[in-house]
Protein backbone atom coordinates (compact mmCIF):
# COMPACT_ATOMS: atom_id res chain seq x y z
CA UNK A 1 0.00 0.00 0.00
CA UNK A 2 1.73 3.12 -1.24
CA UNK A 3 0.57 6.56 -0.21
CA UNK A 4 0.22 9.38 -2.70
CA UNK A 5 3.36 10.94 -1.23
CA UNK A 6 5.35 7.74 -1.87
CA UNK A 7 4.13 7.56 -5.44
CA UNK A 8 4.98 11.19 -6.00
CA UNK A 9 8.52 10.67 -4.71
CA UNK A 10 8.94 7.70 -7.02
CA UNK A 11 7.65 9.71 -9.98
CA UNK A 12 9.81 12.68 -9.08
CA UNK A 13 12.88 10.45 -9.07
CA UNK A 14 12.00 9.01 -12.49
CA UNK A 15 10.92 12.28 -14.13
CA UNK A 16 12.61 15.17 -12.29
CA UNK A 17 11.71 17.71 -14.99
CA UNK A 18 8.14 16.69 -15.76
CA UNK A 19 6.69 16.09 -12.31
CA UNK A 20 6.57 19.44 -10.55
CA UNK A 21 4.63 19.96 -7.34
CA UNK A 22 2.76 17.76 -4.91
CA UNK A 23 -0.39 19.10 -3.27
CA UNK A 24 -1.14 17.17 -0.10
CA UNK A 25 -4.87 17.72 0.19
CA UNK A 26 -6.65 15.63 2.77
CA UNK A 27 -9.24 14.06 0.50
CA UNK A 28 -7.49 13.82 -2.81
CA UNK A 29 -3.72 14.50 -2.81
CA UNK A 30 -2.34 14.97 -6.29
CA UNK A 31 0.80 15.56 -8.31
CA UNK A 32 1.05 18.13 -11.05
CA UNK A 33 2.56 16.70 -14.21
CA UNK A 34 3.80 18.55 -17.27
CA UNK A 35 1.14 18.32 -19.99
CA UNK A 36 3.58 17.34 -22.72
CA UNK A 37 5.14 14.53 -20.70
CA UNK A 38 1.99 12.95 -19.25
CA UNK A 39 2.05 10.10 -21.77
CA UNK A 40 5.53 9.02 -20.68
CA UNK A 41 4.58 9.33 -17.00
CA UNK A 42 1.43 7.31 -17.64
CA UNK A 43 3.35 4.52 -19.36
CA UNK A 44 5.71 4.40 -16.40
CA UNK A 45 2.84 4.34 -13.91
CA UNK A 46 1.32 1.39 -15.68
CA UNK A 47 4.44 -0.65 -16.42
CA UNK A 48 6.37 -0.22 -13.17
CA UNK A 49 5.83 -3.45 -11.18
CA UNK A 50 5.55 -1.64 -7.83
CA UNK A 51 3.03 0.91 -9.05
CA UNK A 52 1.15 -1.15 -11.68
CA UNK A 53 -1.69 1.31 -12.26
CA UNK A 54 -3.74 -0.91 -14.52
CA UNK A 55 -7.03 0.92 -14.08
CA UNK A 56 -7.85 4.46 -15.18
CA UNK A 57 -10.93 5.37 -13.14
CA UNK A 58 -11.77 8.66 -14.75
CA UNK A 59 -10.45 11.61 -16.67
CA UNK A 60 -12.04 14.89 -15.67
CA UNK A 61 -11.50 18.37 -17.02
CA UNK A 62 -11.87 21.67 -15.15
CA UNK A 63 -11.95 25.24 -16.30
CA UNK A 64 -9.94 27.22 -13.74
CA UNK A 65 -10.23 30.55 -15.59
CA UNK A 66 -6.50 31.07 -16.33
CA UNK A 67 -5.85 27.49 -17.38
CA UNK A 68 -7.61 24.21 -18.10
CA UNK A 69 -6.91 21.22 -15.92
CA UNK A 70 -7.11 17.54 -16.77
CA UNK A 71 -7.48 15.26 -13.74
CA UNK A 72 -6.51 11.60 -13.94
CA UNK A 73 -7.72 9.25 -11.21
CA UNK A 74 -5.83 5.99 -11.19
CA UNK A 75 -6.12 2.77 -9.28
CA UNK A 76 -3.97 -0.30 -9.08
CA UNK A 77 -6.23 -3.31 -9.00
CA UNK A 78 -5.29 -6.86 -8.14
CA UNK A 79 -6.53 -8.83 -11.11
CA UNK A 80 -7.16 -11.95 -9.01
CA UNK A 81 -9.27 -10.70 -6.14
CA UNK A 82 -10.16 -7.19 -7.36
CA UNK A 83 -8.57 -5.59 -4.29
CA UNK A 84 -7.37 -2.02 -4.78
CA UNK A 85 -3.69 -1.88 -3.85
CA UNK A 86 -3.28 1.86 -4.07
CA UNK A 87 -4.74 4.83 -5.88
CA UNK A 88 -3.32 8.05 -7.21
CA UNK A 89 -4.39 11.34 -8.73
CA UNK A 90 -2.42 13.52 -11.10
CA UNK A 91 -3.26 16.74 -12.89
CA UNK A 92 -2.01 18.54 -15.94
CA UNK A 93 -2.53 22.24 -16.52
CA UNK A 94 -2.66 23.80 -19.98
CA UNK A 95 -3.10 27.46 -20.89
CA UNK A 96 -6.43 28.54 -22.43
CA UNK A 97 -4.81 29.85 -25.58
CA UNK A 98 -2.85 26.69 -26.36
CA UNK A 99 -4.71 23.81 -24.68
CA UNK A 100 -2.47 20.96 -25.85
CA UNK A 101 -1.96 17.94 -23.65
CA UNK A 102 -0.45 14.54 -24.44
CA UNK A 103 -2.90 11.68 -24.90
CA UNK A 104 -2.78 8.62 -22.64
CA UNK A 105 -5.26 6.63 -24.73
CA UNK A 106 -2.57 4.21 -25.90
CA UNK A 107 -1.74 3.45 -22.26
CA UNK A 108 -5.26 3.00 -20.93
CA UNK A 109 -7.96 2.24 -23.50
CA UNK A 110 -10.57 3.88 -21.29
CA UNK A 111 -8.91 7.21 -21.91
CA UNK A 112 -10.04 7.21 -25.53
CA UNK A 113 -13.65 8.28 -24.93
CA UNK A 114 -12.83 10.25 -21.78
CA UNK A 115 -10.41 12.42 -23.71
CA UNK A 116 -12.91 12.86 -26.51
CA UNK A 117 -15.47 14.05 -23.98
CA UNK A 118 -12.98 16.44 -22.38
CA UNK A 119 -12.17 17.76 -25.84
CA UNK A 120 -15.86 18.11 -26.70
CA UNK A 121 -16.82 19.94 -23.51
CA UNK A 122 -13.63 21.85 -22.61
CA UNK A 123 -11.64 22.04 -25.82
CA UNK A 124 -8.50 20.43 -24.46
CA UNK A 125 -6.59 18.99 -27.42
CA UNK A 126 -5.01 15.62 -26.69
CA UNK A 127 -2.03 15.17 -29.00
CA UNK A 128 -1.60 11.60 -30.19
CA UNK A 129 -5.24 10.63 -29.75
CA UNK A 130 -6.32 8.24 -32.56
CA UNK A 131 -9.71 9.89 -33.18
CA UNK A 132 -10.14 13.21 -31.44
CA UNK A 133 -13.62 14.21 -32.61
CA UNK A 134 -16.68 15.42 -30.74
CA UNK A 135 -18.43 12.64 -28.87
CA UNK A 136 -21.59 14.25 -27.44
CA UNK A 137 -22.23 17.46 -29.33
CA UNK A 138 -22.95 17.65 -33.02
CA UNK A 139 -19.86 17.72 -35.24
CA UNK A 140 -20.84 21.19 -36.45
CA UNK A 141 -21.05 22.58 -32.91
CA UNK A 142 -19.36 25.89 -32.17
CA UNK A 143 -17.39 26.41 -28.98
CA UNK A 144 -16.91 24.25 -25.91
CA UNK A 145 -20.03 24.21 -23.72
CA UNK A 146 -18.53 23.66 -20.26
CA UNK A 147 -16.00 26.47 -20.47
CA UNK A 148 -16.80 29.33 -18.12
CA UNK A 149 -16.85 31.90 -20.94
CA UNK A 150 -19.11 29.82 -23.20
CA UNK A 151 -21.84 31.85 -24.89
CA UNK A 152 -25.08 29.96 -25.46
CA UNK A 153 -26.12 29.61 -29.10
CA UNK A 154 -29.05 31.78 -30.18
CA UNK A 155 -29.93 29.59 -33.13
CA UNK A 156 -29.22 26.02 -34.19
CA UNK A 157 -29.94 24.65 -37.63
CA UNK A 158 -32.68 27.20 -38.19
CA UNK A 159 -34.31 26.58 -34.80
CA UNK A 160 -34.72 29.59 -32.53
CA UNK A 161 -33.19 28.90 -29.11
CA UNK A 162 -33.93 32.14 -27.29
CA UNK B 1 -81.95 11.52 -38.46
CA UNK B 2 -84.95 10.63 -36.36
CA UNK B 3 -87.13 9.88 -39.38
CA UNK B 4 -84.79 7.01 -40.38
CA UNK B 5 -85.13 5.31 -37.02
CA UNK B 6 -86.78 1.90 -37.04
CA UNK B 7 -87.20 2.12 -40.82
CA UNK B 8 -84.61 -0.54 -41.69
CA UNK B 9 -83.83 -4.16 -40.86
CA UNK B 10 -81.72 -5.12 -37.86
CA UNK B 11 -77.93 -4.56 -38.14
CA UNK B 12 -78.37 -1.38 -40.13
CA UNK B 13 -77.29 1.73 -38.29
CA UNK B 14 -77.52 5.28 -39.52
CA UNK B 15 -74.72 7.64 -38.58
CA UNK B 16 -72.44 10.28 -40.04
CA UNK B 17 -69.23 9.73 -41.96
CA UNK B 18 -67.40 11.92 -39.48
CA UNK B 19 -68.47 9.81 -36.55
CA UNK B 20 -67.43 6.55 -38.18
CA UNK B 21 -64.04 7.75 -39.38
CA UNK B 22 -63.26 9.57 -36.16
CA UNK B 23 -64.28 6.53 -34.16
CA UNK B 24 -61.92 4.38 -36.21
CA UNK B 25 -59.07 6.84 -35.85
CA UNK B 26 -59.47 7.45 -32.14
CA UNK B 27 -59.91 3.80 -31.21
CA UNK B 28 -56.83 2.45 -32.95
CA UNK B 29 -53.98 4.89 -32.44
CA UNK B 30 -50.69 3.26 -33.29
CA UNK B 31 -47.86 4.94 -31.40
CA UNK B 32 -44.31 4.92 -32.64
CA UNK B 33 -41.72 2.95 -30.63
CA UNK B 34 -39.63 5.92 -29.70
CA UNK B 35 -38.31 7.20 -26.39
CA UNK B 36 -35.76 9.88 -25.59
CA UNK B 37 -35.19 9.88 -21.83
CA UNK B 38 -36.67 8.90 -18.48
CA UNK B 39 -40.24 9.75 -19.59
CA UNK B 40 -39.92 6.82 -21.97
CA UNK B 41 -39.70 4.51 -18.94
CA UNK B 42 -43.13 5.76 -17.88
CA UNK B 43 -44.36 5.29 -21.42
CA UNK B 44 -43.14 1.69 -21.30
CA UNK B 45 -44.89 1.25 -17.97
CA UNK B 46 -48.12 2.33 -19.66
CA UNK B 47 -47.72 -0.58 -22.03
CA UNK B 48 -47.42 -3.14 -19.26
CA UNK B 49 -50.31 -5.10 -17.78
CA UNK B 50 -50.50 -2.85 -14.72
CA UNK B 51 -51.59 0.23 -16.67
CA UNK B 52 -52.38 -1.48 -19.96
CA UNK B 53 -52.69 1.06 -22.76
CA UNK B 54 -54.42 -1.70 -24.76
CA UNK B 55 -57.63 -0.80 -22.93
CA UNK B 56 -57.68 2.35 -25.04
CA UNK B 57 -56.64 0.73 -28.29
CA UNK B 58 -53.19 2.26 -28.49
CA UNK B 59 -51.02 -0.72 -27.64
CA UNK B 60 -49.62 -1.44 -31.10
CA UNK B 61 -46.26 0.27 -30.82
CA UNK B 62 -44.92 0.25 -34.35
CA UNK B 63 -41.23 0.12 -35.08
CA UNK B 64 -41.57 2.33 -38.15
CA UNK B 65 -42.87 5.88 -38.48
CA UNK B 66 -44.56 4.87 -41.74
CA UNK B 67 -46.91 2.56 -39.86
CA UNK B 68 -47.73 4.79 -36.91
CA UNK B 69 -50.06 7.74 -36.47
CA UNK B 70 -49.17 8.82 -32.95
CA UNK B 71 -45.83 10.21 -31.87
CA UNK B 72 -45.27 10.28 -28.11
CA UNK B 73 -42.30 12.59 -27.59
CA UNK B 74 -41.17 11.04 -24.31
CA UNK B 75 -38.15 12.84 -22.96
CA UNK B 76 -35.55 15.54 -23.43
CA UNK B 77 -35.30 16.77 -27.00
CA UNK B 78 -31.64 17.61 -27.52
CA UNK B 79 -30.63 19.77 -30.45
CA UNK B 80 -28.83 16.82 -31.98
CA UNK B 81 -32.08 14.83 -31.79
CA UNK B 82 -34.35 17.65 -33.03
CA UNK B 83 -33.63 17.18 -36.71
CA UNK B 84 -34.17 13.43 -36.36
CA UNK B 85 -37.53 13.96 -34.71
CA UNK B 86 -38.57 16.30 -37.49
CA UNK B 87 -37.59 13.64 -40.04
CA UNK B 88 -39.52 10.93 -38.19
CA UNK B 89 -42.56 13.18 -37.97
CA UNK B 90 -42.39 13.93 -41.69
CA UNK B 91 -42.24 10.20 -42.43
CA UNK B 92 -45.50 9.50 -40.60
CA UNK B 93 -48.58 9.29 -42.82
CA UNK B 94 -51.51 11.62 -42.26
CA UNK B 95 -53.53 11.87 -40.10
CA UNK B 96 -50.87 12.06 -37.41
CA UNK B 97 -50.95 13.21 -33.83
CA UNK B 98 -48.27 14.24 -31.34
CA UNK B 99 -48.30 13.91 -27.57
CA UNK B 100 -45.59 15.85 -25.76
CA UNK B 101 -44.84 13.82 -22.63
CA UNK B 102 -43.11 15.56 -19.75
CA UNK B 103 -41.66 18.95 -18.94
CA UNK B 104 -38.58 18.59 -21.14
CA UNK B 105 -40.46 18.13 -24.37
CA UNK B 106 -43.12 20.66 -23.31
CA UNK B 107 -40.74 23.58 -22.83
CA UNK B 108 -37.26 22.36 -21.91
CA UNK B 109 -38.18 21.68 -18.29
CA UNK B 110 -35.15 21.63 -15.97
CA UNK B 111 -32.93 22.53 -18.93
CA UNK B 112 -34.88 25.67 -19.76
CA UNK B 113 -32.39 28.11 -18.26
CA UNK B 114 -28.96 26.47 -18.50
CA UNK B 115 -29.41 23.73 -21.08
CA UNK B 116 -27.28 24.82 -23.99
CA UNK B 117 -28.07 21.56 -25.79
CA UNK B 118 -31.83 21.24 -25.24
CA UNK B 119 -34.64 22.37 -27.48
CA UNK B 120 -36.98 24.60 -25.47
CA UNK B 121 -40.11 22.70 -26.35
CA UNK B 122 -40.72 20.18 -29.11
CA UNK B 123 -43.51 22.42 -30.46
CA UNK B 124 -40.79 24.58 -32.00
CA UNK B 125 -40.22 21.93 -34.66
CA UNK B 126 -43.47 19.91 -34.89
CA UNK B 127 -47.12 20.69 -34.03
CA UNK B 128 -48.24 19.21 -30.72
CA UNK B 129 -51.79 18.10 -29.91
CA UNK B 130 -51.53 17.25 -26.22
CA UNK B 131 -49.07 18.49 -23.60
CA UNK B 132 -48.63 16.34 -20.49
CA UNK B 133 -46.78 18.06 -17.62
CA UNK B 134 -44.71 16.17 -15.06
CA UNK B 135 -41.13 15.20 -14.49
CA UNK B 136 -41.79 12.49 -15.42
CA UNK B 137 -45.59 12.24 -15.59
CA UNK B 138 -47.29 9.28 -13.96
CA UNK B 139 -48.50 6.55 -16.31
CA UNK B 140 -52.05 7.61 -15.45
CA UNK B 141 -51.24 11.07 -16.83
CA UNK B 142 -50.26 9.59 -20.17
CA UNK B 143 -53.47 7.59 -20.24
CA UNK B 144 -55.39 10.78 -19.45
CA UNK B 145 -53.55 12.55 -22.25
CA UNK B 146 -54.37 9.73 -24.61
CA UNK B 147 -58.06 9.98 -23.72
CA UNK B 148 -57.93 13.74 -24.21
CA UNK B 149 -56.41 13.15 -27.65
CA UNK B 150 -59.17 10.68 -28.48
CA UNK B 151 -61.73 13.29 -27.47
CA UNK B 152 -60.00 15.79 -29.71
CA UNK B 153 -60.01 13.36 -32.63
CA UNK B 154 -63.72 12.73 -32.13
CA UNK B 155 -64.33 16.46 -32.58
CA UNK B 156 -62.53 16.69 -35.90
CA UNK B 157 -64.45 17.08 -39.17
CA UNK B 158 -63.20 14.76 -41.86
CA UNK B 159 -65.16 15.55 -45.00
CA UNK B 160 -65.39 19.31 -44.64
CA UNK B 161 -62.66 21.38 -46.14
CA UNK B 162 -59.70 22.25 -43.95
CA UNK B 163 -60.26 25.98 -44.53
CA UNK B 164 -63.69 25.87 -42.91
CA UNK B 165 -62.22 24.07 -39.97
CA UNK B 166 -59.72 26.85 -39.40
CA UNK B 167 -62.29 29.64 -39.65
CA UNK B 168 -64.58 27.75 -37.31
CA UNK B 169 -61.85 27.96 -34.66
CA UNK B 170 -60.58 24.44 -34.25
CA UNK B 171 -60.38 23.27 -30.66
CA UNK B 172 -57.18 24.43 -29.04
CA UNK B 173 -54.66 21.82 -27.86
CA UNK B 174 -55.93 20.53 -24.55
CA UNK B 175 -53.68 20.65 -21.49
CA UNK B 176 -53.96 17.72 -19.12
CA UNK B 177 -54.54 18.92 -15.60
Interface residues (C-beta under 8 A of the other chain):
Chain A: X136 X137 X138 X145 X150 X152 X153 X156 X157 X159 X160 X161
Chain B: X79 X80 X82 X83 X116 X117 X119 X120 X124 X125
